[in-house]
Amino acid sequence: MARIAVTGTSRGIGYELVKYWAGQGHQVLALSRNEAPVLDLGLPGVTALPFDITDEKACDRVRDWIGENWTRADILVHNAGSLVNKPFGQTGTADFEMVYRVNVFGVAALTRSLLPVLEPSGHVLAISSMGGIQGSAKFPGLAAYSSSKGAVITLTELLAEEYKETGPAFNALALGAVQTEMLEAAFPGYQAPVSAAEMAKYIGDFALTGHHYYNGKVLQVSKTTP
């Protein structure tokens, strides 16, 4: 049984991850600004906490909860994400800051807070995007989002190097199109070939086992463009 903390659980992939892990008997700490959807599931072994990843004090409260209730966590999955879809000429500094606060700064802050309560043999997994992969197809309107996903990939590689002697392991998955609310915001009307539940199963399994084979790696999980 693993002890798993995951962000962005009110909808989409994060919501499906909670159900998938709970069904396997794992302990799950579901972190989202809106905890109601997970609470309504009433799943055994699942704790839902209201959480704002842009608030560093909230990150520390998560660390304290883990220390008091689990002692340590085995897995941290950074699934929360923010997206702005605007032409670059209309994308202001405030838009960039909003996206980066969630997708990059929040990932760094929560990781930093939880490192003292993460098992050295554990796994920190960042959910990135094919838009953040150098040389991949890029799309107008996603300058803030895709560049932030490139930043979190580099951050993952750096953390893996910095903690390679002590653990935990750090990896990233660069996702292609998955049928979620965020995809609809980025590509209105586009129908993805992969559902949120299908992708959650892949991510859920990789989070549990991927660090036995990879560290500091970015795996591309995509069958289409976008």
C-alpha positions in Angstrom: 0.0 0.0 0.0 1.4 3.4 -1.1 0.8 6.8 0.5 0.2 9.2 -2.4 -0.3 13.0 -2.4 -1.7 14.4 -5.6 -2.8 17.9 -6.7 -5.5 19.1 -9.0 -8.1 16.4 -8.0 -11.4 18.2 -8.5 -11.8 17.2 -12.1 -10.2 15.5 -15.1 -7.1 13.3 -14.7 -6.6 14.1 -11.0 -10.1 13.1 -10.1 -9.7 9.9 -12.0 -6.4 9.2 -10.3 -8.0 9.4 -6.9 -10.6 6.8 -7.9 -8.0 4.5 -9.5 -5.6 4.5 -6.5 -8.4 4.1 -4.0 -9.7 1.1 -5.9 -6.3 -0.5 -5.5 -6.3 0.1 -1.7 -3.7 2.9 -1.6 -3.9 5.8 0.8 -4.5 9.1 -1.1 -4.3 12.7 -0.1 -6.3 14.7 -2.7 -5.3 18.3 -2.9 -7.5 20.9 -4.7 -9.0 24.3 -4.3 -12.4 22.5 -4.5 -12.3 19.4 -2.4 -16.1 18.7 -2.7 -16.0 16.4 -5.8 -13.6 14.0 -4.0 -15.4 14.2 -0.7 -18.6 13.3 -2.5 -17.0 10.1 -3.7 -16.8 8.8 -0.1 -13.9 6.5 -0.9 -12.1 4.6 1.8 -8.4 5.6 2.3 -8.9 9.0 0.7 -8.5 12.3 2.4 -9.5 15.5 0.5 -8.1 18.8 1.7 -8.7 22.3 0.3 -5.5 23.5 -1.1 -4.1 26.4 -3.1 -0.7 25.5 -4.6 0.2 29.2 -5.0 0.1 29.6 -1.2 3.4 28.4 0.4 1.8 28.3 3.8 -0.8 25.8 2.4 2.1 23.7 1.2 3.6 23.6 4.7 0.2 22.6 6.0 0.2 19.6 3.7 3.7 18.7 5.0 2.3 18.9 8.6 -0.7 16.7 7.8 1.5 14.0 6.3 3.9 14.1 9.2 1.0 13.8 11.7 -1.1 11.2 9.8 1.3 9.1 7.7 4.8 10.1 9.0 6.0 9.9 5.4 4.5 9.9 1.9 5.7 7.5 -0.9 4.6 9.4 -3.9 3.9 13.1 -4.9 2.1 13.7 -8.2 2.0 17.3 -9.5 -1.1 17.2 -11.6 -2.6 20.7 -10.9 -2.4 23.0 -13.9 -3.4 26.4 -15.2 -3.9 27.4 -18.8 -4.4 30.7 -20.6 -5.4 30.6 -24.3 -4.8 34.0 -25.8 -2.8 35.4 -28.7 0.6 36.3 -27.5 0.0 40.0 -28.1 -2.9 40.0 -25.7 -1.1 37.8 -23.1 0.1 40.1 -20.4 2.6 39.7 -17.6 -0.3 38.9 -15.2 -1.4 36.0 -17.4 2.1 34.6 -17.4 2.5 35.0 -13.7 -0.9 33.3 -13.0 0.1 30.3 -15.1 3.7 30.0 -13.8 2.5 30.4 -10.1 0.6 27.1 -10.5 2.6 25.2 -13.1 6.1 26.0 -12.0 6.4 28.0 -8.7 3.8 25.9 -7.0 5.4 22.7 -8.1 8.7 23.9 -6.6 7.1 25.2 -3.4 5.2 22.0 -2.7 8.1 19.8 -3.5 10.4 21.8 -1.2 7.8 21.6 1.6 7.3 17.9 1.3 10.9 16.7 0.8 11.3 16.2 4.6 8.3 13.9 4.7 8.9 12.0 1.4 10.4 8.5 1.6 14.0 8.5 0.1 12.9 5.6 -2.1 9.8 7.6 -3.2 8.8 9.2 -6.4 7.9 12.8 -7.4 6.1 12.9 -10.7 5.3 16.1 -12.6 2.6 16.0 -15.2 3.8 18.1 -18.1 2.7 18.5 -21.7 3.9 17.8 -25.2 3.8 21.5 -25.6 6.8 21.8 -23.3 8.9 19.4 -25.3 11.6 21.1 -27.4 10.9 20.4 -31.1 7.3 19.4 -30.6 4.4 21.0 -32.5 3.5 24.3 -31.0 0.2 26.1 -31.1 -0.8 29.8 -31.1 -2.3 31.1 -27.9 -0.5 28.8 -25.6 2.7 30.8 -25.0 2.3 31.0 -21.2 1.1 27.4 -20.8 3.6 25.6 -23.0 6.6 27.5 -21.8 5.6 26.8 -18.2 5.4 23.1 -19.0 8.9 23.3 -20.6 10.1 24.9 -17.3 8.7 22.2 -15.1 10.5 19.6 -17.3 13.8 21.3 -16.8 13.1 21.7 -13.0 12.4 17.9 -12.8 15.7 17.1 -14.5 17.6 19.4 -12.1 15.9 18.0 -9.0 16.7 14.5 -10.1 20.4 15.5 -10.3 20.4 17.3 -7.0 18.8 14.4 -5.1 20.2 11.5 -7.0 22.3 10.3 -4.0 19.6 10.7 -1.4 16.3 10.3 -3.2 13.5 10.6 -4.0 13.4 10.1 -7.7 12.0 12.8 -10.0 10.4 12.2 -13.4 8.0 13.9 -15.7 5.3 12.7 -18.2 4.7 15.0 -21.2 1.0 14.3 -22.1 -0.5 14.7 -25.5 -4.2 15.2 -26.0 -6.5 13.9 -23.2 -10.2 14.6 -23.1 -10.4 17.0 -20.2 -11.8 20.5 -19.5 -8.3 21.9 -20.0 -8.0 20.4 -23.5 -11.3 22.0 -24.4 -10.0 25.4 -23.2 -6.9 24.9 -25.4 -8.5 23.3 -28.4 -12.3 24.0 -28.4 -14.2 21.3 -30.1 -11.3 18.9 -30.5 -12.0 15.3 -29.5 -9.0 13.5 -28.0 -8.4 9.8 -28.5 -7.7 9.2 -24.8 -10.1 9.7 -21.9 -9.1 11.1 -18.6 -9.8 7.7 -16.9 -7.6 5.9 -19.5 -4.7 8.4 -18.9 -5.2 8.2 -15.2 -4.6 4.5 -15.2 -1.3 4.9 -17.1 -0.1 7.8 -14.8 -1.3 5.9 -11.7 0.8 2.8 -12.6 3.8 4.9 -13.6 3.7 6.9 -10.4 3.8 3.6 -8.4 6.6 1.9 -10.4 8.3 4.2 -12.9 11.0 5.3 -10.4 12.3 1.8 -10.3 13.4 2.3 -13.9 13.8 6.0 -14.5 15.1 9.1 -12.7 15.4 12.6 -14.2 13.6 11.4 -17.3 10.8 13.0 -19.4 8.6 10.4 -21.1 6.3 11.5 -24.0 2.8 10.0 -23.6 1.1 11.0 -26.8 -0.4 9.3 -29.9 -1.7 12.4 -31.6 -0.8 16.1 -32.3 -2.2 17.9 -30.4 
